[in-house]
């Protein structure tokens, strides 16, 4: 378990939020699955809701941005000391800005970008809101990983923008590396394996911790979600991939309450 009240180091996954068509429906789902205390903001926030665990922010739920057919998705935000400078690096490395840097009241400055593989991610410059205050715990953000069909290109892009180094974990038929900042693992990056359907979009995946992966999968399905990848054991914990009751995909990974 990690707690934090100050800005996360540049390049660290620091926040996730969900863009949905029905915010109250999403609030009900995640309260039931993770026990989040979800507080919805007023009209000045567009109804954006803040999810808390033990009084600490762990995720956001807000309205979809973009056209009506925009999918319901979790968006990862990477920490930046200067959102404008990071946005310039994104463009310099061949990426695109989906949303130019903008102030979010007094809580921070943000942008949304797409890397050279097409995977979207957010950029967050903390002010009053530093990002997740609790991580690596049941119900909290625990891991993020990027998958695409251009492993080397994606690595070069993120190294140029955030200065990542990489810890190779590849083996036969499995191409994967950890994202390293000052020697610390902050996420992962991999290549889609052989047999992945053509046209599968590149994406960042979000993992939430759980004390019991199988019980969390059951809670998801009981509350209108579905199973994309059944629970299975891995060297790093028991994992599964599910969707919520509006189709947004996320993964679960077992963690201990104290660790």
C-alpha positions in Angstrom: 0.0 0.0 0.0 1.2 3.5 -0.9 -0.2 6.8 0.3 0.7 10.2 -1.1 -0.4 13.8 -0.6 2.0 15.6 -2.9 2.6 15.6 -6.7 3.8 12.3 -8.2 7.1 12.2 -10.0 7.0 13.1 -13.7 6.0 10.1 -15.8 4.4 8.2 -12.9 0.8 7.0 -13.5 -0.9 9.3 -11.1 -4.7 9.3 -11.9 -7.4 7.4 -13.7 -10.9 8.5 -14.6 -13.9 7.0 -16.3 -15.9 8.8 -19.0 -19.4 7.5 -19.1 -22.9 8.3 -20.4 -24.6 7.6 -17.0 -22.6 8.8 -14.0 -25.1 7.6 -11.3 -25.2 4.2 -12.9 -21.4 4.0 -12.8 -21.3 5.3 -9.2 -23.6 2.5 -8.1 -21.5 -0.2 -9.9 -18.2 0.9 -8.4 -19.6 1.4 -4.9 -20.8 -2.2 -5.0 -17.6 -3.6 -6.5 -14.9 -1.6 -4.6 -16.8 0.0 -1.7 -15.8 3.5 -3.0 -17.2 6.6 -1.2 -18.1 8.6 -4.3 -18.8 12.3 -4.0 -20.3 14.0 -7.1 -19.4 17.6 -7.8 -21.7 20.4 -8.7 -22.6 21.9 -12.1 -19.3 23.8 -12.3 -17.5 20.4 -12.4 -19.8 19.0 -15.1 -21.0 16.4 -12.5 -17.5 15.0 -12.2 -17.4 12.6 -9.2 -14.5 11.8 -7.0 -14.1 8.2 -5.6 -12.5 7.9 -2.2 -11.1 5.0 -0.1 -10.3 5.8 3.6 -10.8 9.4 2.7 -8.2 9.4 0.0 -8.9 9.9 -3.8 -8.5 6.8 -5.9 -10.3 7.6 -9.2 -12.7 9.9 -11.0 -16.0 9.4 -12.8 -17.1 12.0 -15.3 -19.1 12.6 -18.5 -17.9 11.3 -21.8 -15.9 13.8 -23.7 -16.2 13.9 -27.5 -18.8 12.6 -30.0 -21.8 10.6 -28.8 -20.4 7.3 -30.1 -17.3 7.8 -27.9 -16.7 4.5 -26.1 -16.9 4.2 -22.3 -13.3 4.0 -21.2 -10.9 4.4 -18.3 -8.2 7.0 -19.1 -4.7 6.9 -17.5 -3.0 10.2 -16.6 0.8 10.4 -16.4 2.3 13.0 -14.0 3.9 16.1 -15.4 5.7 19.0 -13.8 4.7 21.2 -16.8 1.8 20.0 -18.9 2.6 22.5 -21.7 6.2 21.3 -21.9 5.1 17.6 -21.9 2.5 18.4 -24.6 5.3 19.9 -26.8 7.4 16.7 -26.2 4.4 14.6 -27.3 4.2 16.4 -30.6 8.0 16.4 -31.0 8.0 12.6 -30.6 5.3 12.0 -33.3 2.3 11.9 -31.0 -0.9 14.0 -31.2 -2.8 16.2 -28.8 -6.5 15.2 -28.5 -7.0 18.0 -26.0 -4.7 21.0 -25.7 -3.4 21.9 -22.2 -6.1 23.5 -20.1 -6.6 24.6 -16.5 -9.1 22.5 -14.4 -10.2 25.2 -11.9 -7.5 25.3 -9.2 -6.9 21.6 -9.1 -4.5 21.1 -11.9 -3.6 21.5 -15.6 -4.3 18.7 -18.0 -4.0 17.6 -21.6 -5.0 14.4 -23.4 -2.7 12.9 -26.0 -2.3 10.0 -28.4 1.0 8.3 -28.8 2.4 7.1 -32.1 0.5 3.8 -31.8 -2.8 5.6 -31.3 -3.1 4.8 -27.6 -4.7 7.7 -25.6 -3.4 8.9 -22.3 -3.8 12.0 -20.1 -1.2 14.4 -18.8 -1.7 15.8 -15.3 0.1 18.7 -13.7 -0.9 18.7 -10.1 -2.0 21.8 -8.2 -4.7 21.3 -5.5 -5.3 17.7 -6.7 -2.1 15.7 -6.7 -3.7 12.5 -8.1 -4.3 9.2 -6.4 -3.8 9.4 -2.6 -3.8 5.7 -2.2 -2.3 3.0 -4.5 -1.4 -0.7 -4.5 -4.3 -1.6 -2.2 -7.6 -3.3 -2.6 -9.9 -1.0 -4.6 -7.1 1.3 -5.6 -4.9 1.8 -8.7 -2.2 -0.9 -8.7 -0.7 -1.2 -12.2 -0.9 0.2 -15.7 0.4 -1.3 -18.9 0.5 -0.3 -22.6 0.0 -2.8 -25.4 0.4 -2.2 -29.1 1.6 -3.7 -32.3 4.7 -1.4 -32.3 6.7 -2.3 -29.2 9.9 -0.6 -30.2 8.2 2.5 -31.5 6.1 2.9 -28.3 9.2 2.5 -26.1 11.0 5.2 -28.1 8.1 7.5 -27.8 7.7 7.2 -24.1 11.4 7.4 -23.5 11.5 10.7 -25.4 8.5 12.2 -23.6 9.0 11.0 -20.0 12.5 9.7 -19.9 11.6 6.1 -19.2 14.2 3.4 -19.1 13.1 -0.2 -19.6 13.5 -3.5 -17.7 13.2 -6.3 -20.2 11.0 -9.2 -19.2 10.5 -10.8 -22.6 10.6 -14.5 -23.3 9.6 -16.8 -26.1 6.4 -15.6 -27.6 6.1 -12.8 -25.0 7.5 -9.3 -25.5 7.2 -7.0 -22.4 9.2 -4.5 -20.4 8.8 -2.6 -17.2 8.8 1.2 -17.3 11.5 2.5 -15.0 11.9 5.9 -13.5 15.1 6.3 -11.4 15.2 2.5 -11.2 11.7 2.2 -9.9 9.0 0.2 -11.8 6.0 2.4 -12.5 4.2 0.4 -15.2 4.6 -2.0 -18.1 4.7 -2.0 -21.9 4.3 -4.9 -24.3 3.6 -6.1 -27.8 0.3 -7.8 -28.7 1.1 -11.6 -29.0 0.7 -13.6 -32.2 -2.9 -14.3 -32.8 -4.2 -11.0 -31.6 -7.0 -10.0 -34.0 -6.0 -7.6 -36.7 -7.0 -4.0 -36.0 -6.9 -4.4 -32.2 -6.3 -0.8 -31.0 -3.3 0.1 -28.9 -4.3 1.0 -25.4 -3.3 1.6 -21.8 -4.8 -0.9 -19.4 -5.8 -0.1 -15.8 -5.5 -2.6 -13.0 -7.3 -2.1 -9.6 -6.2 -4.1 -6.6 -8.5 -6.6 -4.9 -8.2 -8.8 -1.8 -10.1 -11.5 -3.6 -10.0 -11.6 -7.4 -12.7 -14.2 -7.8 -15.1 -12.4 -5.4 -14.5 -9.1 -7.3 -15.3 -10.8 -10.6 -18.5 -12.1 -9.1 -19.4 -8.7 -7.8 -18.8 -7.2 -11.3 -21.2 -9.7 -13.0 -23.8 -9.4 -10.3 -23.9 -5.6 -10.9 -24.2 -5.7 -14.7 -20.6 -6.2 -15.8 -19.1 -8.9 -17.9 -15.9 -11.1 -17.9 -13.4 -10.6 -20.7 -10.7 -12.8 -19.3 -11.5 -15.2 -16.4 -9.5 -15.1 -13.2 -6.2 -16.9 -13.4 -3.0 -17.1 -11.4 0.2 -15.2 -12.4 3.6 -14.8 -10.7 2.4 -11.3 -9.6 -1.1 -12.2 -8.3 -4.4 -13.5 -9.4 -5.7 -11.4 -12.3 -8.9 -11.1 -14.4 -10.2 -8.6 -16.9 -13.8 -7.4 -16.8 -16.1 -4.6 -17.9 -18.4 -2.5 -15.8 -22.1 -2.1 -16.4 -21.5 0.4 -19.3 -18.8 -1.6 -21.1 -15.6 0.0 -19.7 -12.8 -2.6 -19.4 -10.4 -2.8 -16.5 -8.3 -5.5 -14.9 -8.2 -6.8 -11.3 -5.1 -8.1 -9.5 -4.8 -9.5 -6.1 -3.0 -7.5 -3.4 -2.8 -7.7 0.3 -4.6 -5.1 2.4 -1.3 -4.0 4.0 1.0 -4.3 1.0 
